[in-house]
Amino acid sequence: MVALTTKADTLEALRAQLTRACVPESVVFRVERWRTEPGAVLQNIRDRFAGRTLIVRSSAMGEDGAEASLAGHYASVGGVSASDGEALARAVDEVVASYAEDGRPAAGEEQVLVQPMVQDISMCGVVFTHDLDTGAPYYVINYDDETGRHDTVTGGRDDVSRTLLVRRSQTGRVESPRFRALLAAVSEVEDAVRSPGLDIEFAVTRQGEVFILQVRRMACQVNWNRETTRRVDVAAEEVRRFVRARLAPLPGSLGRSSVLGIMPDWNPAEMIGTTPRRLAASLYRSLITDSVWAEARAEMGYRDMTGRPLMLDLLGRPYIDVRESFNSFLPASLPDDLGERLVDAWLDRLRAAPELHDRVEFEVAATVHALDFDERALPGLLALGLSQEQAARFKQALLALTNRVLSGQPDLMAAQLARLDRLDARRPARLQALARGGPARLYAVKGLLDDCRSLGTLPFSILARAAFMAEELLRSLTRLGLLTADRAEAFRASVRTVLTEFMEDAEALAAGALGHEDFQRRYGHLRPGTYDILSRRYDQRGDFRPGRPGHTERATAPTTRHGHAPFALTGPEEQAIDAALAARGLACDARRLFAFMTQAIRWRELGKFRFTQNLSDALEGLAAWGEENGLSREELSHLDIGELLAGAWSCRPREAEDELRERSRQGRAALELSQAVRLPFLLAHESDVDVIPLLKCRPNFITSKSVRARTAPVTGRETASRDMAGRIALIESADPGFDWIFTTGLAGLVTKHGGSNSHMAIRCAELGLPAAIGCGEQLFQGFLGAEHLHLDCGAEMITVVARRRA
């Protein structure tokens, strides 16, 4: 068995043990010998590796410890010619100098490792033999197969790293020959070392030869929950069986198969996270994805999918059934045979282009009759094999649905405002009942949530769909050249929403023109995690003082304004758009179209602002009830809303508190397991549960501006007193509870999750704030390690200017 010691000694011991991989030859010497016999050392290297290109690497004694890794801490110098003695000496000196600590020179017993560089590299990177965070049984392969360099992954260079996860027990499902060869080599290393949790640096040549460049222990093993990791394989098998059944034909749903995703349609990753607590997930299901989502679309004229859950629970991870989503985007008048052909075609498109998973309404399915339908959508329909008659039938059905919404007959938009007004009118009585305490408190919570569902999230769902339609119509104007991109951006920025009022009130508060109580009366219900009982509301943050703090630095971009310049079409624009609308059968003129788009954008944000008041108050009611019954917010967060509200209509014995506490403990354990099981953003095949490529998403860039600034990671636990002026904020996902960040003088925004018409996208368009929405897991993780970013929205690029120091 090979013992893990220094980098050099471990590789030397492995060389004789491996048959499925190679370890490059090496010359190893101690610092003491370099200091006393540099000439002899250089001559030995020249004799051994004459004519070859070398890399001089560190091999420090404390570099690869069992409890802490100093990966990347010491220098390595590559590209050195064996015949260039001066360059070779400089490289050795640089490595030795990196061993110095606190002004003390390197110890004489430290090693230096010299090897020939692997040539003709097709892929390089690092394999972790277990999940880094949890120890779950996955091979995690971070690799670069683009540059031909050996150090892009380990050195964090450029944006080329990709990630593949493979469940350890299912390596046979890997189809790629190069990854099969790599995993076979890794397995051989594991057999030779017999140490759980290895970090293996590798390179694969274009001829398929695997080279092992470093092997060390994963230093984070002390943080792993061994019991959880033992359950992962069993749990993953359960997910695989569930996925197999769900991808099969489903009664009542058109489409031969399906795709499951965490970001299409209602985007649970953005709203509740990829591994939400049980209470947050159950509230999202109850208020939106169980039935409300479909009721709203049926009311607008889409296919009625009422009563069919849109969001599935895969071991605590929320997934949208995209087949159900695509069914709900079909006009209700469309015959089933034509609808099925469309659903299957859209699903095939998503499987072929999985990077579109967060923009399916714009780039996969046709959900509105945009002005360029004939130019953009119709050719694709015919290419799918639809006849001219079938394509025309779909076009007419979608046109009729779009005209119904645009014409205002009946006025669908005004009806939703009336519902929201009724929601506001009913809230005071619910809050009075909530304040009485005791068993009545749960009944009041139920009432708040019932009202929220029928008078809050239902109208919001309709307004949100109208806003998607508005955005696609606006984009079609620019695609046809009827409106320039700059003019479309100016229109978006002109729309006054609740954010405008929030920022004006925040400035008035900071200036002393608005009282703190008045500000909190309107905005106090907001919380960064809308569905999260652990997220504090604005009115629970004693130090919450929104407003622009003093600028400590300035970004290389103009300060974002929140004044809204009025927008008016020019005469030629209006005439051209009027003509296009009439020619394409849309039942409105340019003025009516822009009035609709303005209302849709404005009222969507208003709808969300207003329904979240009921939800936020209901969460506080639950917390108060929990306190009366000895249950903390943490314990409540792991319980399903149905379990909690059962007490509103049934008398439970006193020991029910113990039962709920036990269920909460089970919920906490389930969350830990959910976090350990790795699943992809999209599940299109049963095997995707076992072989998981992490998507590198294409962000949705907002505005065409460019900014270079320091970064400011935001978790939601911060308050507005934090100085973020001139920074680029980094947020995993965001909803109205994060609106305080816009009062701090931000230079830009980057989010992990979110679509092109998400809440944050609309906010940034309104403010003219450069943003990249929905970067995905891989890119966002890299940006978290950046001290400075260059966000160039016009060029659709994000560049790391400087990395954060370890």
FENWO-V295239 format. One record per backbone hydrogen bond with DSSP energy under -1.0 kcal/mol. CO is the residue of the C=O (numbers start at 1). NH is the residue of the N-H. If there is no record, write none. Layout:
BEGIN
CO | NH
CO | NH
END
This chain:
BEGIN
6 | 10
7 | 11
8 | 12
9 | 13
10 | 14
11 | 15
14 | 17
14 | 18
22 | 212
27 | 114
29 | 112
30 | 34
31 | 35
32 | 36
33 | 37
37 | 41
38 | 42
39 | 43
40 | 44
41 | 45
42 | 46
43 | 47
44 | 48
45 | 49
49 | 52
52 | 82
53 | 117
54 | 80
55 | 115
56 | 77
57 | 113
59 | 111
60 | 63
63 | 70
70 | 73
77 | 56
80 | 54
81 | 84
83 | 85
84 | 88
85 | 89
86 | 90
87 | 91
88 | 92
89 | 93
90 | 94
91 | 95
92 | 96
93 | 97
94 | 98
96 | 99
97 | 100
101 | 104
104 | 101
107 | 110
108 | 32
110 | 31
111 | 59
112 | 29
113 | 57
114 | 27
115 | 55
120 | 206
123 | 204
124 | 144
125 | 202
126 | 142
127 | 200
128 | 140
131 | 135
136 | 131
136 | 138
137 | 168
139 | 166
140 | 128
141 | 164
142 | 126
143 | 162
144 | 124
151 | 155
152 | 157
162 | 143
163 | 694
164 | 141
165 | 692
166 | 139
167 | 170
170 | 173
171 | 174
176 | 180
177 | 181
178 | 182
179 | 183
180 | 184
181 | 185
182 | 186
183 | 187
184 | 188
185 | 189
186 | 190
187 | 191
188 | 192
189 | 193
190 | 194
192 | 2
197 | 218
198 | 129
199 | 216
200 | 127
201 | 213
201 | 214
202 | 125
203 | 211
204 | 122
204 | 123
205 | 208
209 | 205
210 | 22
211 | 203
214 | 201
216 | 199
218 | 221
220 | 223
221 | 224
225 | 229
226 | 230
231 | 235
232 | 236
233 | 237
234 | 238
235 | 239
236 | 240
237 | 241
238 | 242
239 | 243
240 | 244
241 | 245
242 | 246
243 | 247
250 | 253
259 | 322
260 | 683
261 | 320
262 | 269
264 | 267
267 | 271
268 | 272
268 | 273
277 | 281
278 | 282
279 | 283
280 | 284
281 | 285
282 | 286
283 | 287
284 | 288
284 | 289
285 | 290
288 | 293
289 | 310
291 | 295
292 | 296
293 | 297
294 | 298
295 | 299
296 | 300
297 | 302
301 | 332
305 | 308
310 | 321
312 | 319
314 | 317
317 | 314
319 | 312
320 | 261
320 | 322
321 | 325
322 | 326
323 | 327
324 | 328
327 | 330
330 | 303
331 | 334
335 | 339
336 | 340
337 | 341
338 | 342
339 | 343
340 | 344
341 | 345
342 | 346
343 | 347
344 | 348
345 | 349
346 | 350
347 | 351
348 | 352
349 | 353
353 | 356
354 | 357
356 | 359
359 | 362
359 | 363
360 | 364
360 | 365
368 | 370
370 | 373
372 | 376
373 | 377
373 | 378
377 | 381
378 | 382
379 | 383
380 | 384
381 | 386
382 | 385
387 | 391
388 | 392
389 | 393
390 | 394
391 | 395
392 | 396
393 | 397
394 | 398
395 | 399
396 | 400
397 | 401
398 | 402
399 | 403
400 | 404
401 | 405
402 | 406
403 | 407
410 | 412
411 | 415
412 | 416
413 | 417
414 | 418
415 | 419
416 | 420
417 | 421
418 | 422
419 | 423
420 | 424
421 | 425
422 | 426
423 | 427
426 | 430
427 | 431
428 | 432
429 | 433
430 | 434
431 | 435
438 | 441
439 | 443
440 | 444
441 | 445
442 | 446
443 | 447
444 | 448
445 | 449
446 | 450
447 | 451
448 | 452
449 | 453
450 | 454
451 | 455
452 | 457
453 | 458
456 | 460
457 | 461
458 | 462
459 | 463
460 | 464
461 | 465
462 | 466
463 | 467
464 | 468
465 | 469
466 | 470
467 | 471
468 | 472
469 | 473
470 | 474
471 | 475
472 | 476
473 | 477
474 | 478
475 | 479
476 | 480
477 | 482
477 | 483
484 | 488
485 | 489
486 | 490
487 | 491
488 | 492
489 | 493
492 | 495
497 | 501
498 | 502
499 | 503
500 | 504
501 | 505
502 | 506
503 | 507
504 | 508
505 | 509
506 | 510
507 | 511
508 | 513
508 | 514
509 | 512
515 | 519
516 | 520
517 | 521
518 | 522
519 | 523
520 | 524
523 | 526
524 | 539
526 | 538
529 | 532
532 | 535
537 | 540
538 | 541
541 | 544
555 | 557
570 | 574
571 | 575
572 | 576
573 | 577
574 | 578
575 | 579
576 | 580
577 | 581
578 | 582
579 | 583
580 | 584
581 | 586
582 | 585
586 | 588
589 | 593
590 | 594
591 | 595
592 | 596
593 | 597
594 | 598
595 | 599
596 | 600
597 | 601
598 | 602
599 | 603
600 | 604
601 | 605
602 | 606
603 | 607
604 | 608
605 | 609
606 | 610
607 | 611
608 | 612
611 | 615
612 | 616
613 | 617
614 | 618
615 | 619
616 | 620
617 | 621
618 | 622
619 | 623
620 | 624
621 | 625
622 | 626
623 | 627
624 | 628
625 | 629
626 | 631
627 | 630
632 | 636
633 | 637
635 | 638
636 | 639
637 | 279
640 | 644
641 | 645
644 | 647
645 | 648
646 | 649
653 | 656
654 | 657
655 | 659
656 | 660
657 | 661
658 | 662
659 | 663
660 | 664
661 | 665
662 | 666
663 | 667
664 | 668
665 | 669
666 | 670
667 | 671
668 | 672
669 | 673
670 | 674
671 | 675
672 | 676
673 | 677
681 | 262
683 | 260
685 | 688
686 | 689
687 | 690
687 | 691
690 | 167
692 | 165
700 | 773
702 | 771
705 | 793
707 | 791
708 | 556
709 | 789
710 | 728
712 | 730
719 | 722
724 | 727
727 | 747
727 | 748
728 | 712
729 | 750
730 | 714
731 | 752
732 | 753
735 | 738
736 | 739
738 | 741
739 | 742
740 | 743
741 | 744
745 | 726
748 | 729
749 | 772
750 | 731
751 | 775
752 | 776
755 | 758
758 | 762
759 | 763
760 | 764
761 | 765
762 | 766
763 | 767
764 | 768
764 | 769
770 | 749
771 | 702
772 | 751
773 | 700
776 | 780
777 | 781
778 | 782
779 | 783
780 | 784
783 | 786
785 | 804
787 | 711
788 | 801
788 | 802
789 | 709
790 | 799
791 | 707
792 | 797
797 | 792
799 | 790
802 | 787
802 | 788
END
